[in-house]
Amino acid sequence: MSPDPAAPDIGAGLRPAGQDQANSPTHVDTLDGVRALAAVAILLYHVAMQTGAALQDGIAGALLSRLDVAVPIFFVLSGLLLYRPWAVAALHDEPSPRLGRYLLRRALRILPLYWIVVVVAVIGWSRDHASDPRTWGELLSLTQNYDTSPWWNSTGPPGLMQMWSLSVEAAFYLTLPLMALLLTRMSRTGQDATARAKRQLIGLGGFVLASFAWTLVQFSSVGSGYMQLWLPRYWVYFAAGMALAVVSTWMHTAHEDIRLLLARRWWVCWLVAAVAYAVAATPLTGGRYVRVLNLTTSLLQQILYSVTAIGLVAPAALLPPGPGIVQRLLGNPVMGYIGRISYGIFLWQFIAIDTWYGLTGQKMWTGGLATNFAAVAGLTGLYAFVSYQLAEEPIQRRRDRMLQAFTTR
Protein backbone atom coordinates (compact mmCIF):
# COMPACT_ATOMS: atom_id res chain seq x y z
CA MET A 1 0.00 0.00 0.00
CA SER A 2 1.18 3.48 -0.68
CA PRO A 3 1.21 7.04 -1.49
CA ASP A 4 1.93 9.86 -3.69
CA PRO A 5 -1.21 9.21 -4.98
CA ALA A 6 -1.73 12.65 -6.29
CA ALA A 7 1.65 14.22 -6.51
CA PRO A 8 -0.28 17.46 -6.33
CA ASP A 9 1.20 20.52 -7.92
CA ILE A 10 2.68 23.03 -5.53
CA GLY A 11 0.79 26.28 -5.99
CA ALA A 12 1.41 28.72 -3.22
CA GLY A 13 -1.53 31.04 -3.06
CA LEU A 14 0.16 32.68 -0.09
CA ARG A 15 0.58 36.42 -0.01
CA PRO A 16 0.33 39.35 2.36
CA ALA A 17 -2.84 41.36 2.20
CA GLY A 18 -2.91 43.45 -0.94
CA GLN A 19 -0.27 41.45 -2.83
CA ASP A 20 -1.37 40.28 -6.24
CA GLN A 21 -1.84 36.55 -6.71
CA ALA A 22 0.22 36.56 -9.87
CA ASN A 23 3.24 37.87 -7.98
CA SER A 24 3.07 35.30 -5.17
CA PRO A 25 5.54 32.41 -5.01
CA THR A 26 4.45 29.30 -6.88
CA HIS A 27 6.76 26.61 -5.60
CA VAL A 28 8.03 25.43 -2.22
CA ASP A 29 11.18 23.36 -2.64
CA THR A 30 11.07 21.90 0.85
CA LEU A 31 7.68 20.32 0.22
CA ASP A 32 9.16 18.54 -2.79
CA GLY A 33 11.75 17.22 -0.35
CA VAL A 34 9.06 15.92 1.99
CA ARG A 35 7.43 14.18 -0.94
CA ALA A 36 10.78 12.63 -1.87
CA LEU A 37 11.27 11.32 1.67
CA ALA A 38 7.79 9.81 1.69
CA ALA A 39 8.29 8.20 -1.73
CA VAL A 40 11.55 6.53 -0.65
CA ALA A 41 10.02 5.50 2.70
CA ILE A 42 7.05 3.74 1.12
CA LEU A 43 9.29 1.97 -1.40
CA LEU A 44 11.54 0.80 1.44
CA TYR A 45 8.45 -0.32 3.36
CA HIS A 46 7.21 -2.50 0.51
CA VAL A 47 10.64 -4.05 -0.08
CA ALA A 48 11.04 -4.63 3.67
CA MET A 49 7.72 -6.48 3.68
CA GLN A 50 8.56 -8.43 0.54
CA THR A 51 11.87 -9.60 1.99
CA GLY A 52 10.43 -10.22 5.45
CA ALA A 53 12.84 -7.75 7.09
CA ALA A 54 9.93 -5.81 8.55
CA LEU A 55 8.58 -9.02 10.11
CA GLN A 56 11.70 -9.71 12.13
CA ASP A 57 11.87 -9.21 15.88
CA GLY A 58 13.82 -6.27 17.16
CA ILE A 59 13.93 -2.52 16.78
CA ALA A 60 14.88 -2.49 13.11
CA GLY A 61 11.97 -4.68 12.11
CA ALA A 62 9.57 -2.64 14.21
CA LEU A 63 10.68 0.65 12.65
CA LEU A 64 10.56 -0.76 9.12
CA SER A 65 7.06 -2.10 9.69
CA ARG A 66 5.66 1.38 10.31
CA LEU A 67 7.08 3.10 7.25
CA ASP A 68 3.58 2.99 5.83
CA VAL A 69 3.24 6.27 7.72
CA ALA A 70 4.38 7.69 4.37
CA VAL A 71 0.79 7.30 3.16
CA PRO A 72 -0.59 9.74 5.77
CA ILE A 73 2.32 12.06 4.94
CA PHE A 74 1.17 12.14 1.31
CA PHE A 75 -2.41 12.71 2.42
CA VAL A 76 -1.34 15.64 4.61
CA LEU A 77 0.58 17.09 1.64
CA SER A 78 -2.49 16.75 -0.57
CA GLY A 79 -4.70 18.50 1.96
CA LEU A 80 -2.16 21.30 2.35
CA LEU A 81 -1.41 21.90 -1.31
CA LEU A 82 -4.85 21.44 -2.79
CA TYR A 83 -6.81 23.35 -0.17
CA ARG A 84 -4.44 26.31 0.03
CA PRO A 85 -6.10 28.33 -2.79
CA TRP A 86 -9.47 27.91 -1.06
CA ALA A 87 -7.93 28.90 2.27
CA VAL A 88 -6.49 32.05 0.73
CA ALA A 89 -9.84 32.91 -0.86
CA ALA A 90 -11.73 32.31 2.39
CA LEU A 91 -9.40 34.28 4.65
CA HIS A 92 -9.15 37.21 2.25
CA ASP A 93 -12.84 37.14 1.26
CA GLU A 94 -12.01 36.55 -2.41
CA PRO A 95 -13.58 34.34 -5.13
CA SER A 96 -12.90 30.63 -4.77
CA PRO A 97 -10.91 28.69 -7.40
CA ARG A 98 -12.83 27.70 -10.53
CA LEU A 99 -14.25 24.20 -10.16
CA GLY A 100 -13.86 23.17 -13.80
CA ARG A 101 -10.21 24.20 -13.92
CA TYR A 102 -9.48 22.41 -10.65
CA LEU A 103 -11.09 19.12 -11.76
CA LEU A 104 -9.45 19.22 -15.18
CA ARG A 105 -6.07 19.85 -13.60
CA ARG A 106 -6.47 16.92 -11.22
CA ALA A 107 -7.64 14.52 -13.93
CA LEU A 108 -4.82 15.41 -16.30
CA ARG A 109 -2.29 15.14 -13.48
CA ILE A 110 -3.03 11.65 -12.25
CA LEU A 111 -4.95 9.65 -14.85
CA PRO A 112 -2.81 9.39 -18.02
CA LEU A 113 0.27 7.78 -16.42
CA TYR A 114 -1.90 5.76 -14.05
CA TRP A 115 -3.78 4.27 -17.00
CA ILE A 116 -0.47 3.30 -18.65
CA VAL A 117 0.63 1.49 -15.49
CA VAL A 118 -2.74 -0.29 -15.20
CA VAL A 119 -2.44 -1.62 -18.76
CA VAL A 120 1.14 -2.83 -18.14
CA ALA A 121 0.21 -4.51 -14.85
CA VAL A 122 -2.95 -6.25 -16.07
CA ILE A 123 -1.38 -7.50 -19.32
CA GLY A 124 1.82 -8.52 -17.55
CA TRP A 125 0.52 -10.12 -14.35
CA SER A 126 -3.25 -10.59 -14.58
CA ARG A 127 -3.75 -11.70 -18.16
CA ASP A 128 -6.49 -14.14 -17.13
CA HIS A 129 -8.63 -11.13 -16.22
CA ALA A 130 -7.66 -8.95 -19.20
CA SER A 131 -10.95 -9.73 -20.94
CA ASP A 132 -13.05 -8.80 -17.90
CA PRO A 133 -14.78 -5.42 -18.43
CA ARG A 134 -15.48 -5.11 -14.70
CA THR A 135 -11.78 -5.33 -13.87
CA TRP A 136 -10.90 -2.66 -16.40
CA GLY A 137 -13.80 -0.47 -15.38
CA GLU A 138 -12.93 -0.52 -11.69
CA LEU A 139 -9.20 -0.04 -12.16
CA LEU A 140 -9.38 2.69 -14.79
CA SER A 141 -12.02 4.63 -12.81
CA LEU A 142 -10.18 4.19 -9.48
CA THR A 143 -13.25 2.61 -7.90
CA GLN A 144 -11.62 -0.72 -6.99
CA ASN A 145 -11.81 0.14 -3.27
CA TYR A 146 -15.59 -0.16 -3.40
CA ASP A 147 -15.67 -3.71 -4.76
CA THR A 148 -16.42 -5.80 -1.67
CA SER A 149 -15.86 -9.11 -3.49
CA PRO A 150 -12.80 -8.60 -5.71
CA TRP A 151 -10.97 -11.47 -7.39
CA TRP A 152 -7.63 -10.31 -5.98
CA ASN A 153 -6.50 -11.33 -2.50
CA SER A 154 -4.89 -8.11 -1.31
CA THR A 155 -5.58 -4.39 -1.64
CA GLY A 156 -5.33 -4.69 -5.41
CA PRO A 157 -4.25 -6.92 -8.31
CA PRO A 158 -0.56 -7.86 -8.82
CA GLY A 159 1.49 -4.81 -9.66
CA LEU A 160 -1.29 -2.50 -8.44
CA MET A 161 -1.61 -3.29 -4.74
CA GLN A 162 -0.64 0.23 -3.71
CA MET A 163 -3.37 1.86 -5.80
CA TRP A 164 -5.94 1.70 -3.00
CA SER A 165 -4.44 4.96 -1.71
CA LEU A 166 -4.78 6.60 -5.12
CA SER A 167 -8.45 5.64 -5.03
CA VAL A 168 -8.70 7.40 -1.65
CA GLU A 169 -6.94 10.44 -3.12
CA ALA A 170 -9.36 10.55 -6.04
CA ALA A 171 -12.31 10.50 -3.64
CA PHE A 172 -10.72 13.40 -1.75
CA TYR A 173 -10.27 15.37 -4.98
CA LEU A 174 -13.94 15.02 -5.80
CA THR A 175 -15.18 15.94 -2.33
CA LEU A 176 -12.69 18.76 -1.63
CA PRO A 177 -14.78 21.46 -3.39
CA LEU A 178 -17.77 20.51 -1.25
CA MET A 179 -15.64 20.57 1.90
CA ALA A 180 -14.25 23.95 0.87
CA LEU A 181 -17.75 25.31 0.22
CA LEU A 182 -18.89 24.24 3.68
CA LEU A 183 -15.82 25.67 5.39
CA THR A 184 -16.06 28.94 3.48
CA ARG A 185 -19.68 29.41 4.48
CA MET A 186 -18.79 28.67 8.09
CA SER A 187 -16.04 31.29 8.12
CA ARG A 188 -17.75 33.97 6.04
CA THR A 189 -19.14 35.76 9.09
CA GLY A 190 -15.67 36.36 10.54
CA GLN A 191 -14.75 40.03 10.63
CA ASP A 192 -11.07 39.54 9.79
CA ALA A 193 -8.61 36.88 8.64
CA THR A 194 -7.95 35.69 12.19
CA ALA A 195 -11.64 35.16 12.94
CA ARG A 196 -12.18 33.38 9.63
CA ALA A 197 -9.13 31.18 10.22
CA LYS A 198 -10.49 30.12 13.62
CA ARG A 199 -13.83 29.17 12.08
CA GLN A 200 -12.05 27.19 9.36
CA LEU A 201 -10.04 25.26 11.94
CA ILE A 202 -13.17 24.49 13.96
CA GLY A 203 -14.83 23.12 10.82
CA LEU A 204 -11.78 21.00 10.03
CA GLY A 205 -11.91 19.66 13.59
CA GLY A 206 -15.34 18.35 12.68
CA PHE A 207 -13.86 16.32 9.83
CA VAL A 208 -11.24 14.92 12.20
CA LEU A 209 -13.96 13.79 14.60
CA ALA A 210 -15.89 12.31 11.67
CA SER A 211 -12.81 10.29 10.75
CA PHE A 212 -12.60 8.82 14.25
CA ALA A 213 -16.36 8.20 14.22
CA TRP A 214 -15.94 6.28 10.97
CA THR A 215 -13.39 4.04 12.68
CA LEU A 216 -15.85 3.43 15.51
CA VAL A 217 -18.49 2.36 12.99
CA GLN A 218 -15.97 0.20 11.13
CA PHE A 219 -15.41 -1.91 14.24
CA SER A 220 -19.06 -1.99 15.27
CA SER A 221 -21.50 -4.78 14.47
CA VAL A 222 -22.63 -2.97 11.31
CA GLY A 223 -19.09 -2.19 10.12
CA SER A 224 -16.91 -3.86 7.53
CA GLY A 225 -13.19 -4.30 6.94
CA TYR A 226 -13.59 -2.66 3.54
CA MET A 227 -14.46 0.59 5.28
CA GLN A 228 -10.75 0.97 6.01
CA LEU A 229 -10.20 1.62 2.29
CA TRP A 230 -12.73 4.45 2.05
CA LEU A 231 -12.12 8.18 2.31
CA PRO A 232 -13.71 9.00 5.72
CA ARG A 233 -11.12 6.77 7.46
CA TYR A 234 -8.43 9.18 6.19
CA TRP A 235 -10.14 12.54 6.69
CA VAL A 236 -7.98 13.04 9.78
CA TYR A 237 -4.86 13.30 7.57
CA PHE A 238 -6.39 15.38 4.80
CA ALA A 239 -7.96 17.71 7.37
CA ALA A 240 -4.58 18.08 9.08
CA GLY A 241 -3.04 19.21 5.80
CA MET A 242 -5.94 21.56 5.16
CA ALA A 243 -5.41 23.01 8.65
CA LEU A 244 -1.75 23.63 7.80
CA ALA A 245 -2.94 25.49 4.68
CA VAL A 246 -5.17 27.70 6.83
CA VAL A 247 -2.46 28.31 9.44
CA SER A 248 0.21 29.08 6.82
CA THR A 249 -2.09 31.57 5.10
CA TRP A 250 -3.02 33.20 8.41
CA MET A 251 0.62 33.39 9.58
CA HIS A 252 1.78 34.79 6.27
CA THR A 253 -0.89 37.49 6.45
CA ALA A 254 -0.52 38.76 9.98
CA HIS A 255 1.84 36.73 12.13
CA GLU A 256 5.31 36.72 10.64
CA ASP A 257 6.66 36.74 14.21
CA ILE A 258 5.33 33.21 14.75
CA ARG A 259 7.02 32.00 11.57
CA LEU A 260 10.31 33.49 12.73
CA LEU A 261 9.94 31.70 16.08
CA LEU A 262 9.28 28.45 14.20
CA ALA A 263 12.42 29.09 12.15
CA ARG A 264 14.43 28.90 15.38
CA ARG A 265 12.54 25.94 16.84
CA TRP A 266 11.81 23.86 13.71
CA TRP A 267 13.59 20.86 15.22
CA VAL A 268 10.90 20.58 17.93
CA CYS A 269 8.37 19.56 15.27
CA TRP A 270 10.67 16.85 13.93
CA LEU A 271 11.46 15.63 17.44
CA VAL A 272 7.74 15.28 18.19
CA ALA A 273 7.31 13.43 14.88
CA ALA A 274 10.17 11.06 15.72
CA VAL A 275 8.76 10.29 19.17
CA ALA A 276 5.29 9.66 17.77
CA TYR A 277 6.79 7.35 15.12
CA ALA A 278 8.77 5.44 17.74
CA VAL A 279 5.63 4.92 19.83
CA ALA A 280 3.72 3.84 16.71
CA ALA A 281 6.40 1.18 16.12
CA THR A 282 5.44 -0.53 19.39
CA PRO A 283 2.63 -3.10 19.72
CA LEU A 284 0.30 -0.24 20.72
CA THR A 285 -0.68 0.04 17.05
CA GLY A 286 -1.00 -3.69 16.43
CA GLY A 287 1.15 -6.41 14.92
CA ARG A 288 3.19 -6.53 11.74
CA TYR A 289 2.29 -6.67 8.04
CA VAL A 290 -1.38 -7.47 7.31
CA ARG A 291 -2.16 -6.82 10.92
CA VAL A 292 -5.62 -7.32 12.31
CA LEU A 293 -6.38 -3.99 13.91
CA ASN A 294 -8.92 -3.64 16.67
CA LEU A 295 -10.64 -0.43 17.62
CA THR A 296 -7.98 0.66 20.12
CA THR A 297 -4.95 -0.02 17.91
CA SER A 298 -6.67 1.56 14.91
CA LEU A 299 -7.49 4.79 16.74
CA LEU A 300 -3.98 4.95 18.20
CA GLN A 301 -2.54 4.46 14.74
CA GLN A 302 -4.62 7.33 13.37
CA ILE A 303 -3.48 9.62 16.18
CA LEU A 304 0.21 8.71 16.12
CA TYR A 305 0.47 8.72 12.33
CA SER A 306 -1.24 12.12 12.28
CA VAL A 307 1.27 13.55 14.76
CA THR A 308 4.18 12.06 12.80
CA ALA A 309 2.96 13.43 9.47
CA ILE A 310 2.10 16.90 10.80
CA GLY A 311 5.38 17.16 12.68
CA LEU A 312 7.37 16.29 9.56
CA VAL A 313 5.46 18.52 7.14
CA ALA A 314 4.88 21.58 9.36
CA PRO A 315 8.40 23.12 9.22
CA ALA A 316 8.54 22.71 5.43
CA ALA A 317 5.09 24.28 5.07
CA LEU A 318 5.30 27.09 7.60
CA LEU A 319 8.90 28.31 7.67
CA PRO A 320 9.60 31.64 5.97
CA PRO A 321 11.59 31.39 2.72
CA GLY A 322 15.34 31.64 2.99
CA PRO A 323 18.43 29.55 3.73
CA GLY A 324 18.48 27.22 6.69
CA ILE A 325 18.93 23.60 7.72
CA VAL A 326 15.44 22.56 6.60
CA GLN A 327 16.01 24.16 3.20
CA ARG A 328 19.38 22.44 2.82
CA LEU A 329 18.01 19.05 3.83
CA LEU A 330 14.75 19.11 1.89
CA GLY A 331 15.15 21.83 -0.73
CA ASN A 332 18.34 20.68 -2.45
CA PRO A 333 18.33 19.65 -6.14
CA VAL A 334 18.55 15.89 -5.48
CA MET A 335 15.52 15.87 -3.19
CA GLY A 336 13.75 18.18 -5.60
CA TYR A 337 14.19 15.83 -8.54
CA ILE A 338 13.10 12.77 -6.56
CA GLY A 339 10.05 14.77 -5.50
CA ARG A 340 9.24 15.63 -9.11
CA ILE A 341 9.31 11.99 -10.23
CA SER A 342 7.75 10.67 -7.00
CA TYR A 343 4.41 9.96 -8.69
CA GLY A 344 6.16 7.59 -11.06
CA ILE A 345 8.02 6.01 -8.12
CA PHE A 346 4.66 5.41 -6.48
CA LEU A 347 3.01 3.99 -9.59
CA TRP A 348 5.79 1.67 -10.79
CA GLN A 349 7.13 0.24 -7.54
CA PHE A 350 5.15 -3.00 -7.37
CA ILE A 351 5.81 -3.70 -11.03
CA ALA A 352 9.50 -3.24 -10.25
CA ILE A 353 9.27 -5.53 -7.20
CA ASP A 354 7.41 -8.24 -9.13
CA THR A 355 9.82 -7.94 -12.06
CA TRP A 356 12.89 -8.26 -9.86
CA TYR A 357 11.55 -11.17 -7.83
CA GLY A 358 10.49 -12.91 -11.04
CA LEU A 359 13.95 -12.47 -12.59
CA THR A 360 15.78 -13.68 -9.47
CA GLY A 361 13.35 -16.48 -8.60
CA GLN A 362 12.98 -15.31 -5.01
CA LYS A 363 9.91 -16.14 -2.99
CA MET A 364 7.90 -13.67 -0.98
CA TRP A 365 9.32 -12.91 2.48
CA THR A 366 12.80 -14.00 1.46
CA GLY A 367 15.96 -12.23 0.37
CA GLY A 368 18.30 -9.61 1.78
CA LEU A 369 16.90 -6.15 2.36
CA ALA A 370 19.92 -4.11 1.21
CA THR A 371 20.49 -5.96 -2.07
CA ASN A 372 16.84 -6.16 -3.01
CA PHE A 373 16.13 -2.56 -2.09
CA ALA A 374 19.05 -1.33 -4.19
CA ALA A 375 17.85 -3.36 -7.18
CA VAL A 376 14.18 -2.47 -6.82
CA ALA A 377 14.97 1.19 -6.20
CA GLY A 378 17.12 1.20 -9.33
CA LEU A 379 14.35 -0.36 -11.43
CA THR A 380 11.68 1.87 -9.98
CA GLY A 381 13.81 4.95 -10.50
CA LEU A 382 14.49 3.95 -14.10
CA TYR A 383 10.78 3.37 -14.83
CA ALA A 384 9.89 6.66 -13.13
CA PHE A 385 12.58 8.60 -15.01
CA VAL A 386 11.58 7.23 -18.40
CA SER A 387 7.86 7.72 -17.82
CA TYR A 388 8.49 11.25 -16.55
CA GLN A 389 10.46 12.17 -19.65
CA LEU A 390 8.20 10.44 -22.17
CA ALA A 391 4.77 10.82 -20.57
CA GLU A 392 4.46 12.92 -17.40
CA GLU A 393 6.37 16.02 -18.46
CA PRO A 394 4.90 16.22 -21.99
CA ILE A 395 1.39 15.66 -20.63
CA GLN A 396 1.89 18.37 -17.99
CA ARG A 397 3.07 20.84 -20.65
CA ARG A 398 0.02 20.08 -22.77
CA ARG A 399 -2.17 20.29 -19.67
CA ASP A 400 -0.85 23.78 -18.91
CA ARG A 401 -1.68 24.91 -22.45
CA MET A 402 -5.16 23.42 -22.15
CA LEU A 403 -5.74 25.12 -18.81
CA GLN A 404 -4.55 28.44 -20.20
CA ALA A 405 -7.03 28.10 -23.06
CA PHE A 406 -9.72 27.00 -20.61
CA THR A 407 -9.09 30.04 -18.41
CA THR A 408 -9.20 32.56 -21.26
CA ARG A 409 -12.62 31.44 -22.47
Buried (B, 14 or more C-beta within 10 A) or exposed (E): BBBBBBBBBBBBBBBEEEEEBEEBEEEBBBBBBBBBBBBBBBBBBBBBBBBBBBBBEEEEBBBBBBBBBBBBBBBBBBBBBBBBBBBBBBBBEEEBBBEEEBBBBBEBBBBBBBEBBBBBBBEBBBEEBEEEEEBBEBBBEBEBBBBEEBEBEEBBBBBBBBBBBBBBBBBBBEBBBEBBEEBBEBBEEBEEBBEBBBBBBEBBEBBBEEBBEBBEBBBEEEBEEBBBBBBBBBBBBBBBBBBBBBBBBBBBBBBEEEBEEBBEEBEEBBEBBEBBBBBBBEEEBBEBEEBEBEEEBBBBBBBBBBBBBBBBBBBBBBBEEEEBEBBEBBBBEEBBBBBBBBBBBBBBBBBBBBBBBEEEEBEEEEBEBEEBBEBBBEBBBEBBBBBBEEBBEEBBEEBEEBBEEEEEE
